[in-house]
Amino acid sequence: MVERPAGFWVRVGASILDVIVVSGTIFILAALFGLTQDAREIVDGIGNLLYSLLLPVLWYGYTVGKRLLGIRIVKLDGSNVGFGTMLLRVIVAGFVYAITLMIAFIVSAFMVAFRKDKRSIHDMIAKTYVTYEKAAEANPYQES
């Protein structure tokens, strides 16, 4: 059940923040280590891919941008995403967007903007949605 879905603009904002975090960090590191433009682009692509795949799995569906804006990715049942789910959401959906020459990406933007549940094509593929619901994070200092 989709609860408190996050809409178009907050998701765009989170994506912009994520690009700034990852690409900005890689740009600075590339300058420090003297990487060529081609090498920097390869590292940037790999960095963005790993960030998109791994961080939501390790951090209760959050990326830095999503955390700052108070949204996160969850499975349809509200549980945390796993690696397989994120592979579907990022890799498979990326192929769908690429083979449709980004037409599916544009359709996804309209889906997030206008559907009641705010789910895009990559959410449909991975059986996920983006929500304002906070994660029930384990607090090691909390007594049971």
DRENDREN-446075 format. One record per residue (C-alpha): residue in three letters; residue number from 1; x, y, z. Coordinates in nm, 3 decimals, m for minus. Layout:
N
<resn: ALA&resi: NUM&px: X&py: Y&pz: Z>
...
END
This chain:
144
<resn: MET&resi: 1&px: 0.000&py: 0.000&pz: 0.000>
<resn: VAL&resi: 2&px: 0.141&py: 0.336&pz: m0.103>
<resn: GLU&resi: 3&px: 0.145&py: 0.575&pz: 0.193>
<resn: ARG&resi: 4&px: 0.241&py: 0.944&pz: 0.175>
<resn: PRO&resi: 5&px: 0.396&py: 0.931&pz: m0.175>
<resn: ALA&resi: 6&px: 0.657&py: 1.191&pz: m0.265>
<resn: GLY&resi: 7&px: 0.576&py: 1.400&pz: m0.570>
<resn: PHE&resi: 8&px: 0.761&py: 1.529&pz: m0.870>
<resn: TRP&resi: 9&px: 0.941&py: 1.841&pz: m0.742>
<resn: VAL&resi: 10&px: 1.075&py: 1.691&pz: m0.418>
<resn: ARG&resi: 11&px: 1.209&py: 1.394&pz: m0.615>
<resn: VAL&resi: 12&px: 1.373&py: 1.627&pz: m0.869>
<resn: GLY&resi: 13&px: 1.527&py: 1.827&pz: m0.583>
<resn: ALA&resi: 14&px: 1.664&py: 1.513&pz: m0.420>
<resn: SER&resi: 15&px: 1.812&py: 1.401&pz: m0.752>
<resn: ILE&resi: 16&px: 1.982&py: 1.737&pz: m0.803>
<resn: LEU&resi: 17&px: 2.131&py: 1.721&pz: m0.452>
<resn: ASP&resi: 18&px: 2.255&py: 1.366&pz: m0.519>
<resn: VAL&resi: 19&px: 2.424&py: 1.474&pz: m0.842>
<resn: ILE&resi: 20&px: 2.593&py: 1.761&pz: m0.658>
<resn: VAL&resi: 21&px: 2.713&py: 1.528&pz: m0.381>
<resn: VAL&resi: 22&px: 2.848&py: 1.251&pz: m0.603>
<resn: SER&resi: 23&px: 2.969&py: 1.441&pz: m0.909>
<resn: GLY&resi: 24&px: 3.100&py: 1.731&pz: m0.700>
<resn: THR&resi: 25&px: 3.301&py: 1.496&pz: m0.481>
<resn: ILE&resi: 26&px: 3.437&py: 1.309&pz: m0.781>
<resn: PHE&resi: 27&px: 3.523&py: 1.635&pz: m0.958>
<resn: ILE&resi: 28&px: 3.724&py: 1.753&pz: m0.657>
<resn: LEU&resi: 29&px: 3.900&py: 1.417&pz: m0.616>
<resn: ALA&resi: 30&px: 3.974&py: 1.400&pz: m0.989>
<resn: ALA&resi: 31&px: 4.134&py: 1.744&pz: m0.973>
<resn: LEU&resi: 32&px: 4.342&py: 1.644&pz: m0.669>
<resn: PHE&resi: 33&px: 4.461&py: 1.324&pz: m0.836>
<resn: GLY&resi: 34&px: 4.504&py: 1.480&pz: m1.181>
<resn: LEU&resi: 35&px: 4.262&py: 1.254&pz: m1.369>
<resn: THR&resi: 36&px: 4.200&py: 1.325&pz: m1.735>
<resn: GLN&resi: 37&px: 3.854&py: 1.430&pz: m1.853>
<resn: ASP&resi: 38&px: 3.785&py: 1.080&pz: m1.991>
<resn: ALA&resi: 39&px: 3.897&py: 0.912&pz: m1.668>
<resn: ARG&resi: 40&px: 3.688&py: 1.154&pz: m1.461>
<resn: GLU&resi: 41&px: 3.376&py: 1.075&pz: m1.668>
<resn: ILE&resi: 42&px: 3.429&py: 0.700&pz: m1.620>
<resn: VAL&resi: 43&px: 3.481&py: 0.739&pz: m1.245>
<resn: ASP&resi: 44&px: 3.179&py: 0.971&pz: m1.227>
<resn: GLY&resi: 45&px: 2.958&py: 0.715&pz: m1.405>
<resn: ILE&resi: 46&px: 3.074&py: 0.430&pz: m1.182>
<resn: GLY&resi: 47&px: 3.040&py: 0.646&pz: m0.871>
<resn: ASN&resi: 48&px: 2.685&py: 0.752&pz: m0.955>
<resn: LEU&resi: 49&px: 2.587&py: 0.393&pz: m1.034>
<resn: LEU&resi: 50&px: 2.728&py: 0.252&pz: m0.710>
<resn: TYR&resi: 51&px: 2.576&py: 0.539&pz: m0.510>
<resn: SER&resi: 52&px: 2.231&py: 0.478&pz: m0.663>
<resn: LEU&resi: 53&px: 2.250&py: 0.101&pz: m0.613>
<resn: LEU&resi: 54&px: 2.413&py: 0.068&pz: m0.274>
<resn: LEU&resi: 55&px: 2.330&py: 0.368&pz: m0.057>
<resn: PRO&resi: 56&px: 1.951&py: 0.307&pz: m0.047>
<resn: VAL&resi: 57&px: 2.016&py: m0.056&pz: 0.049>
<resn: LEU&resi: 58&px: 2.257&py: 0.037&pz: 0.327>
<resn: TRP&resi: 59&px: 2.066&py: 0.344&pz: 0.450>
<resn: TYR&resi: 60&px: 1.696&py: 0.245&pz: 0.476>
<resn: GLY&resi: 61&px: 1.603&py: 0.371&pz: 0.126>
<resn: TYR&resi: 62&px: 1.773&py: 0.706&pz: 0.163>
<resn: THR&resi: 63&px: 2.032&py: 0.881&pz: m0.048>
<resn: VAL&resi: 64&px: 2.186&py: 1.204&pz: 0.076>
<resn: GLY&resi: 65&px: 1.945&py: 1.412&pz: m0.133>
<resn: LYS&resi: 66&px: 1.643&py: 1.209&pz: m0.027>
<resn: ARG&resi: 67&px: 1.746&py: 1.223&pz: 0.339>
<resn: LEU&resi: 68&px: 1.788&py: 1.600&pz: 0.327>
<resn: LEU&resi: 69&px: 1.440&py: 1.638&pz: 0.177>
<resn: GLY&resi: 70&px: 1.277&py: 1.379&pz: 0.404>
<resn: ILE&resi: 71&px: 1.188&py: 1.113&pz: 0.145>
<resn: ARG&resi: 72&px: 1.304&py: 0.756&pz: 0.086>
<resn: ILE&resi: 73&px: 1.255&py: 0.456&pz: m0.143>
<resn: VAL&resi: 74&px: 1.057&py: 0.160&pz: m0.007>
<resn: LYS&resi: 75&px: 0.900&py: m0.158&pz: m0.142>
<resn: LEU&resi: 76&px: 0.525&py: m0.158&pz: m0.202>
<resn: ASP&resi: 77&px: 0.469&py: m0.328&pz: 0.134>
<resn: GLY&resi: 78&px: 0.662&py: m0.048&pz: 0.307>
<resn: SER&resi: 79&px: 0.969&py: m0.260&pz: 0.382>
<resn: ASN&resi: 80&px: 1.325&py: m0.154&pz: 0.309>
<resn: VAL&resi: 81&px: 1.470&py: m0.206&pz: m0.038>
<resn: GLY&resi: 82&px: 1.731&py: m0.474&pz: m0.103>
<resn: PHE&resi: 83&px: 2.006&py: m0.505&pz: m0.360>
<resn: GLY&resi: 84&px: 1.789&py: m0.699&pz: m0.607>
<resn: THR&resi: 85&px: 1.517&py: m0.436&pz: m0.585>
<resn: MET&resi: 86&px: 1.765&py: m0.157&pz: m0.649>
<resn: LEU&resi: 87&px: 1.916&py: m0.350&pz: m0.944>
<resn: LEU&resi: 88&px: 1.570&py: m0.359&pz: m1.101>
<resn: ARG&resi: 89&px: 1.504&py: 0.005&pz: m1.017>
<resn: VAL&resi: 90&px: 1.834&py: 0.141&pz: m1.150>
<resn: ILE&resi: 91&px: 1.978&py: m0.100&pz: m1.409>
<resn: VAL&resi: 92&px: 1.670&py: m0.254&pz: m1.571>
<resn: ALA&resi: 93&px: 1.483&py: 0.076&pz: m1.574>
<resn: GLY&resi: 94&px: 1.793&py: 0.243&pz: m1.720>
<resn: PHE&resi: 95&px: 1.783&py: m0.004&pz: m2.009>
<resn: VAL&resi: 96&px: 1.412&py: 0.065&pz: m2.061>
<resn: TYR&resi: 97&px: 1.479&py: 0.438&pz: m2.073>
<resn: ALA&resi: 98&px: 1.773&py: 0.390&pz: m2.310>
<resn: ILE&resi: 99&px: 1.598&py: 0.161&pz: m2.558>
<resn: THR&resi: 100&px: 1.298&py: 0.395&pz: m2.576>
<resn: LEU&resi: 101&px: 1.533&py: 0.688&pz: m2.645>
<resn: MET&resi: 102&px: 1.428&py: 0.848&pz: m2.315>
<resn: ILE&resi: 103&px: 1.059&py: 0.860&pz: m2.410>
<resn: ALA&resi: 104&px: 0.985&py: 0.628&pz: m2.116>
<resn: PHE&resi: 105&px: 1.176&py: 0.869&pz: m1.891>
<resn: ILE&resi: 106&px: 0.948&py: 1.154&pz: m1.999>
<resn: VAL&resi: 107&px: 0.643&py: 0.933&pz: m1.945>
<resn: SER&resi: 108&px: 0.781&py: 0.854&pz: m1.595>
<resn: ALA&resi: 109&px: 0.804&py: 1.224&pz: m1.513>
<resn: PHE&resi: 110&px: 0.437&py: 1.267&pz: m1.606>
<resn: MET&resi: 111&px: 0.347&py: 0.959&pz: m1.402>
<resn: VAL&resi: 112&px: 0.512&py: 1.101&pz: m1.090>
<resn: ALA&resi: 113&px: 0.351&py: 1.439&pz: m1.150>
<resn: PHE&resi: 114&px: m0.003&py: 1.319&pz: m1.216>
<resn: ARG&resi: 115&px: m0.062&py: 0.970&pz: m1.074>
<resn: LYS&resi: 116&px: m0.219&py: 0.955&pz: m0.729>
<resn: ASP&resi: 117&px: 0.045&py: 0.706&pz: m0.608>
<resn: LYS&resi: 118&px: 0.331&py: 0.909&pz: m0.772>
<resn: ARG&resi: 119&px: 0.497&py: 0.591&pz: m0.906>
<resn: SER&resi: 120&px: 0.716&py: 0.605&pz: m1.216>
<resn: ILE&resi: 121&px: 0.809&py: 0.332&pz: m1.463>
<resn: HIS&resi: 122&px: 1.118&py: 0.237&pz: m1.262>
<resn: ASP&resi: 123&px: 0.900&py: 0.218&pz: m0.949>
<resn: MET&resi: 124&px: 0.661&py: m0.014&pz: m1.134>
<resn: ILE&resi: 125&px: 0.946&py: m0.237&pz: m1.255>
<resn: ALA&resi: 126&px: 1.099&py: m0.267&pz: m0.907>
<resn: LYS&resi: 127&px: 0.769&py: m0.265&pz: m0.712>
<resn: THR&resi: 128&px: 0.878&py: 0.041&pz: m0.514>
<resn: TYR&resi: 129&px: 0.764&py: 0.393&pz: m0.439>
<resn: VAL&resi: 130&px: 0.912&py: 0.706&pz: m0.283>
<resn: THR&resi: 131&px: 0.753&py: 0.815&pz: 0.043>
<resn: TYR&resi: 132&px: 0.769&py: 1.073&pz: 0.320>
<resn: GLU&resi: 133&px: 0.738&py: 0.793&pz: 0.578>
<resn: LYS&resi: 134&px: 1.044&py: 0.785&pz: 0.799>
<resn: ALA&resi: 135&px: 1.250&py: 0.469&pz: 0.837>
<resn: ALA&resi: 136&px: 1.228&py: 0.272&pz: 1.157>
<resn: GLU&resi: 137&px: 1.603&py: 0.284&pz: 1.204>
<resn: ALA&resi: 138&px: 1.760&py: 0.074&pz: 1.473>
<resn: ASN&resi: 139&px: 1.898&py: 0.290&pz: 1.752>
<resn: PRO&resi: 140&px: 2.181&py: 0.105&pz: 1.931>
<resn: TYR&resi: 141&px: 2.147&py: 0.340&pz: 2.232>
<resn: GLN&resi: 142&px: 1.774&py: 0.282&pz: 2.281>
<resn: GLU&resi: 143&px: 1.676&py: 0.041&pz: 2.555>
<resn: SER&resi: 144&px: 1.430&py: m0.235&pz: 2.465>
END
